[in-house]
Amino acid sequence: MIHTLVSFHVQPSKVHEFESLHRALAQFMSVQPGCIEIRVHRSLKTPREYVVYGTWGSKEAWERAHQTAEFRTRFQDLPIQKHTLSSASFFELAYGYKESGDA
């Protein structure tokens, strides 16, 4: 299992359009083989900046999903100034903690 990080900087005054189009793209990607989870985060400091955090079965599954014609078409429609898709970061879990909820 791998975790991915990709950031986006949205064109000024295009946040709502980006969110609508990217939401549909993220939904499409979430049902691709090997996708476990996709979470989209918006910066509190810079609301036009987004980070997409994904969990995939393998780097190869992530790459296959991003090579589909459907992905490419949807991605081209996003109103973004810049992105890090071509230099996406890939991580494996080293360790972690989660609140247990036990009192």
Secondary structure, 3 states (H helix, E strand, C coil): CEEEEEEEEECCCCHHHHHHHHHHHHHHHHCCCCEEEEEEEECCCCCCEEEEEEEECCHHHHHHHHCCHHHHHHHHCCCEEEECHHHCEEECCCCCCCCCCCC
